């Protein structure tokens, strides 16, 4: 196939430089010893970087794009130090089309929880019931009061994941003490209630004020199959990936507290080494998967860089952040193969194709 009709790909001698503004200056405190570019807040202008400039293998670009299109992809972006290297749209999708983040949006909850803590509204070490009252689960009071906000961030609440993803008290049954069992569960959304109660603001309003507006992100939560799911265009997802790559900074503003974010993208408990605060972590010696208590040996995504951390959503919604490569990679679309909850074999196949390009 030829390059997608709606695609921005920079390679060879082609270099597209977008119009600049007072808001698109680089930040000179990149932890990866470079400069991070931040796109302006209220403009579609976004500076670019060519594949030739990066000395990547240009001949591997078309096979990557063909693979993505064949795998039901709607959009794909690669940022290097914040600048766009690849931006491609497939299957009728465009730069303005919204799509759902699914569980990749859990990391929005991570970020906003950290902001609420930095502003003194909450402490993640506190009991969840300190903020939303007792009786939010069906566990007895002693067991419920073992569950802290940090346990929701790390998926170690001890609540029974076999009961489904409802979060009414009847759905939240005790199975083990908090911090003794890792289980992927929708109970994390109770953190949104915690933050709303503590700040006396709606979750949507607090998110807009603290993250969306300061970074130029757009998007909204919509109810899909009884789940409140974040939807946005691809560039908004890329802005959020860039915010995390930059250690929580946008321009000269510390949006997400750096120490908290560092904790969030490192192992949060000793059961699933490949899980931080709602972020998946590569390069660990073992990992657990959703709906399983089995420990698998080896890296989460063998073909991906060891330092990569990722927001992974149902049907292959992806935010990959790779500090060592100075990359943020975004994929939105339908399931590449079979329907899945977060991780799939597509991750490893995709990274084989990406490696062929960037290496």
C-alpha positions as CSV (number, residue, x, y, z in Angstrom):
1,X,0.0,0.0,0.0
2,X,0.9,3.6,-0.3
3,X,1.3,6.0,2.7
4,X,-2.1,6.7,4.3
5,X,-3.8,9.7,2.7
6,X,-3.9,11.5,6.1
7,X,-0.4,11.1,7.4
8,X,2.4,13.2,8.5
9,X,5.7,11.2,8.1
10,X,9.1,12.8,8.1
11,X,12.0,11.1,6.4
12,X,14.7,11.6,3.8
13,X,15.1,15.2,2.9
14,X,11.6,16.1,3.9
15,X,11.4,18.4,7.0
16,X,8.2,20.2,7.9
17,X,8.6,23.0,10.3
18,X,5.3,24.3,11.9
19,X,4.8,27.9,12.7
20,X,6.1,28.7,16.1
21,X,4.6,30.9,18.8
22,X,5.6,32.3,22.2
23,X,4.3,29.1,23.8
24,X,6.3,26.5,21.9
25,X,9.8,27.1,23.4
26,X,11.7,24.0,24.4
27,X,12.4,23.1,28.0
28,X,16.1,22.8,28.8
29,X,15.8,20.5,31.9
30,X,15.2,17.2,30.0
31,X,16.2,14.3,32.4
32,X,17.4,12.4,29.3
33,X,20.0,15.1,28.6
34,X,18.3,16.8,25.8
35,X,15.7,19.4,25.2
36,X,12.0,18.7,25.3
37,X,9.7,20.5,22.9
38,X,6.2,21.3,24.1
39,X,3.5,22.2,21.5
40,X,1.6,25.4,22.0
41,X,-1.5,25.2,24.1
42,X,-4.1,26.8,21.8
43,X,-2.8,25.8,18.4
44,X,-2.6,22.8,16.1
45,X,1.0,23.7,15.3
46,X,3.4,21.1,16.4
47,X,7.0,21.0,15.4
48,X,8.3,18.0,13.6
49,X,11.6,16.1,13.2
50,X,12.6,14.0,10.2
51,X,13.5,10.3,10.2
52,X,16.7,11.1,8.3
53,X,17.7,13.6,11.1
54,X,17.4,10.7,13.6
55,X,19.3,8.3,11.3
56,X,16.5,5.8,11.5
57,X,16.0,3.0,8.9
58,X,13.7,4.7,6.4
59,X,13.0,1.5,4.5
60,X,11.2,0.0,7.5
61,X,8.7,2.8,7.7
62,X,6.3,1.5,5.0
63,X,6.2,-2.1,6.5
64,X,5.4,-0.6,9.9
65,X,2.5,1.5,8.4
66,X,1.2,-1.5,6.4
67,X,1.3,-3.6,9.5
68,X,-0.6,-1.0,11.6
69,X,-3.3,-0.6,8.9
70,X,-3.8,-4.3,8.7
71,X,-4.1,-4.5,12.4
72,X,-7.2,-2.3,12.6
73,X,-5.3,0.8,13.7
74,X,-7.0,4.2,13.6
75,X,-4.0,6.4,14.5
76,X,-0.3,6.1,15.3
77,X,2.1,8.8,16.6
78,X,5.8,8.8,17.4
79,X,7.3,11.8,19.3
80,X,11.0,12.3,19.8
81,X,11.9,14.8,22.5
82,X,8.3,16.0,22.0
83,X,8.5,16.6,18.3
84,X,6.4,14.6,15.8
85,X,8.3,12.1,13.7
86,X,5.3,10.0,12.6
87,X,1.6,10.9,12.6
88,X,-0.6,8.5,10.6
89,X,-4.3,7.9,10.4
90,X,-6.0,4.9,8.9
91,X,-9.4,3.4,8.2
92,X,-11.4,6.6,8.0
93,X,-9.9,8.2,11.2
94,X,-8.5,11.7,11.2
95,X,-6.6,14.1,13.5
96,X,-9.9,15.4,14.8
97,X,-11.6,12.1,15.3
98,X,-12.2,11.1,19.0
99,X,-11.5,7.6,20.2
100,X,-11.7,5.9,23.6
101,X,-8.7,5.4,25.9
102,X,-10.2,2.5,27.8
103,X,-7.9,1.4,30.6
104,X,-5.1,3.6,29.3
105,X,-7.1,6.3,30.9
106,X,-6.4,4.9,34.3
107,X,-3.2,6.9,34.2
108,X,-5.2,10.1,34.2
109,X,-6.5,9.0,37.6
110,X,-2.9,8.4,38.7
111,X,-1.9,11.9,37.7
112,X,-4.8,13.7,39.2
113,X,-4.5,11.7,42.5
114,X,-0.9,12.8,42.7
115,X,-1.9,16.4,42.1
116,X,-4.6,16.3,44.8
117,X,-2.0,14.9,47.2
118,X,0.5,17.6,46.4
119,X,-2.1,20.3,47.0
120,X,-2.8,18.8,50.5
121,X,-6.3,17.5,49.8
122,X,-5.4,13.8,50.3
123,X,-2.7,11.4,51.3
124,X,-2.4,8.2,49.4
125,X,-1.4,6.5,52.6
126,X,-4.9,7.3,54.1
127,X,-7.8,4.9,54.2
128,X,-10.2,5.2,51.4
129,X,-13.0,5.4,54.0
130,X,-11.4,8.6,55.4
131,X,-12.7,10.4,52.4
132,X,-15.9,8.6,51.2
133,X,-17.1,7.0,54.4
134,X,-17.4,3.4,55.5
135,X,-19.6,0.9,53.8
136,X,-18.2,1.5,50.3
137,X,-17.5,-2.3,50.1
138,X,-19.2,-5.4,51.5
139,X,-16.2,-6.2,53.6
140,X,-16.4,-5.9,57.3
141,X,-15.2,-2.6,58.7
142,X,-11.9,-4.0,59.9
143,X,-11.0,-5.3,56.5
144,X,-12.4,-2.3,54.6
145,X,-10.3,0.0,56.7
146,X,-7.1,-1.8,55.6
147,X,-7.6,-0.4,52.1
148,X,-5.7,2.8,51.4
149,X,-5.7,5.0,48.3
150,X,-2.3,3.6,47.5
151,X,-3.8,0.1,47.4
152,X,-6.3,1.3,44.7
153,X,-3.4,2.8,42.7
154,X,-1.4,-0.4,42.9
155,X,-4.4,-2.9,42.4
156,X,-3.8,-4.5,45.8
157,X,-7.2,-3.8,47.5
158,X,-7.8,-7.4,48.2
159,X,-11.3,-7.2,46.8
160,X,-12.6,-10.0,44.7
161,X,-12.0,-9.4,41.0
162,X,-14.2,-12.4,40.0
163,X,-17.3,-10.5,40.9
164,X,-17.1,-8.3,37.8
165,X,-16.2,-4.6,37.5
166,X,-19.1,-3.0,39.3
167,X,-18.1,-0.7,42.1
168,X,-21.3,-0.7,44.2
169,X,-20.8,-2.1,47.7
170,X,-22.4,-5.4,46.7
171,X,-19.9,-5.8,43.9
172,X,-16.9,-5.2,46.2
173,X,-16.4,-8.4,48.2
174,X,-13.5,-9.2,50.5
175,X,-11.2,-12.0,49.3
176,X,-7.8,-11.1,51.0
177,X,-6.3,-8.5,53.2
178,X,-5.2,-5.4,51.3
179,X,-1.5,-5.5,50.1
180,X,-1.5,-9.4,50.0
181,X,-3.0,-9.9,46.6
182,X,-2.7,-8.2,43.2
183,X,-5.8,-8.2,41.0
184,X,-6.7,-5.9,38.1
185,X,-10.1,-4.4,39.0
186,X,-12.2,-1.4,38.2
187,X,-12.3,-0.5,41.9
188,X,-9.5,2.1,41.2
189,X,-12.3,4.5,40.1
190,X,-13.1,5.0,43.8
191,X,-10.1,7.3,43.7
192,X,-12.1,9.6,41.6
193,X,-14.7,9.8,44.4
194,X,-11.9,10.4,46.9
195,X,-10.5,13.3,44.9
196,X,-13.9,14.8,44.3
197,X,-14.9,14.6,47.9
198,X,-11.6,16.0,49.2
199,X,-11.4,18.9,46.7
200,X,-15.1,19.6,46.7
201,X,-15.0,19.6,42.9
202,X,-16.3,17.3,40.3
203,X,-13.7,14.9,38.9
204,X,-14.2,16.4,35.4
205,X,-13.8,20.0,36.6
206,X,-10.6,19.2,38.6
207,X,-9.2,17.3,35.6
208,X,-9.8,20.1,33.3
209,X,-8.3,22.7,35.6
210,X,-5.2,20.8,36.7
211,X,-4.3,18.7,33.6
212,X,-6.3,19.4,30.4
213,X,-6.1,23.2,30.3
214,X,-2.4,23.5,31.4
215,X,-1.3,21.1,28.7
216,X,-3.6,22.0,25.8
217,X,-5.4,18.6,26.1
218,X,-9.0,18.2,25.1
219,X,-11.4,15.3,25.6
220,X,-14.2,14.2,27.9
221,X,-15.5,11.2,29.8
222,X,-18.5,9.4,28.3
223,X,-20.5,6.5,29.7
224,X,-19.8,3.3,27.6
225,X,-21.4,0.0,28.7
226,X,-21.8,1.4,32.2
227,X,-18.2,2.6,32.4
228,X,-17.0,6.2,32.4
229,X,-14.4,6.2,29.7
230,X,-12.1,9.1,28.5
231,X,-12.3,10.0,24.8
232,X,-10.0,12.3,22.9
233,X,-8.2,12.8,19.6
234,X,-4.8,11.3,19.1
235,X,-2.8,14.4,19.7
236,X,-4.4,14.8,23.2
237,X,-3.2,11.3,24.1
238,X,0.2,12.3,22.8
239,X,0.3,15.4,24.9
240,X,-0.4,13.3,28.0
241,X,2.3,10.9,27.1
242,X,4.7,13.9,26.7
243,X,3.7,15.3,30.1
244,X,4.7,12.0,31.7
245,X,7.9,11.7,29.6
246,X,8.9,15.2,30.8
247,X,8.6,14.1,34.5
248,X,5.3,15.8,35.0
249,X,6.5,19.2,33.6
250,X,4.8,21.2,30.9
251,X,6.9,24.2,29.8
252,X,8.1,25.5,33.1
253,X,5.2,24.3,35.2
254,X,5.3,21.1,37.4
255,X,1.9,19.6,36.7
256,X,2.3,16.1,38.2
257,X,4.7,16.1,41.2
258,X,8.0,14.6,40.1
259,X,8.6,12.4,43.2
260,X,5.1,11.0,43.0
261,X,5.4,10.3,39.3
262,X,8.7,8.5,39.9
263,X,6.9,6.3,42.3
264,X,4.1,5.8,39.9
265,X,6.3,4.4,37.1
266,X,8.2,2.1,39.3
267,X,7.1,-1.2,41.0
268,X,4.5,-0.3,43.5
269,X,4.3,-3.6,45.5
270,X,6.1,-6.9,45.6
271,X,3.5,-9.1,43.9
272,X,3.3,-7.8,40.3
273,X,6.7,-6.3,39.7
274,X,5.5,-5.0,36.3
275,X,2.9,-2.6,37.8
276,X,3.3,0.9,39.3
277,X,0.4,3.2,40.0
278,X,-1.9,2.1,37.2
279,X,1.1,2.2,34.8
280,X,2.5,-1.1,33.3
281,X,6.3,-1.5,33.6
282,X,8.6,-3.3,31.2
283,X,12.0,-4.8,32.0
284,X,11.0,-6.6,35.2
285,X,11.8,-10.2,36.0
286,X,8.2,-11.3,36.2
287,X,4.6,-10.0,35.6
288,X,1.0,-10.8,36.2
289,X,-1.9,-10.3,33.8
290,X,-5.5,-9.1,34.2
291,X,-7.8,-11.9,35.4
292,X,-4.9,-14.1,36.5
293,X,-3.1,-14.9,39.7
294,X,-0.3,-16.7,37.8
295,X,3.2,-15.1,37.8
296,X,4.8,-15.2,34.4
297,X,8.6,-15.1,34.2
298,X,10.4,-12.5,32.1
299,X,9.7,-9.1,30.7
300,X,6.1,-7.8,30.0
301,X,7.0,-7.0,26.4
302,X,10.3,-8.7,25.4
303,X,10.9,-6.6,22.2
304,X,10.4,-3.3,24.0
305,X,13.1,-1.3,25.8
306,X,13.5,-2.3,29.4
307,X,12.8,1.2,30.8
308,X,9.5,1.6,28.9
309,X,6.4,2.2,30.9
310,X,3.0,2.0,29.3
311,X,-0.7,2.9,29.7
312,X,-2.5,0.0,28.2
313,X,-6.2,-0.1,27.3
314,X,-8.8,-2.6,26.1
315,X,-8.5,-3.5,22.4
316,X,-4.9,-2.2,22.1
317,X,-5.1,1.5,23.1
318,X,-1.4,2.3,23.9
319,X,0.7,5.0,25.4
320,X,4.3,3.9,25.4
321,X,6.9,6.2,27.2
322,X,10.6,5.3,26.6
323,X,13.0,7.7,28.4
324,X,16.1,6.0,27.1
325,X,15.0,6.5,23.5
326,X,13.4,9.9,24.1
327,X,10.2,8.5,22.6
328,X,6.5,8.6,23.2
329,X,4.5,6.2,21.0
330,X,0.7,6.3,20.7
331,X,-1.6,3.8,19.1
332,X,-5.4,4.0,19.0
333,X,-7.8,1.7,17.2
334,X,-9.9,-1.5,17.3
335,X,-8.4,-4.7,18.7
336,X,-5.4,-5.7,16.5
337,X,-6.4,-9.3,16.8
338,X,-8.8,-10.7,19.5
339,X,-10.5,-8.5,22.0
340,X,-8.3,-8.0,25.1
341,X,-8.2,-6.2,28.4
342,X,-4.8,-4.5,28.2
343,X,-1.8,-6.4,27.1
344,X,-1.8,-8.5,24.0
345,X,0.6,-10.3,21.6
346,X,0.2,-7.2,19.4
347,X,2.5,-5.2,21.8
348,X,5.5,-7.5,21.1
349,X,4.8,-7.7,17.4
350,X,4.5,-3.9,17.1
351,X,7.8,-3.4,18.9
352,X,9.5,-5.7,16.5
353,X,8.4,-3.4,13.7
354,X,9.3,-0.2,15.7
355,X,12.7,-1.6,16.5
356,X,13.4,-2.3,12.8
357,X,12.7,1.4,12.1
358,X,14.5,3.1,15.0
359,X,17.5,0.8,15.3
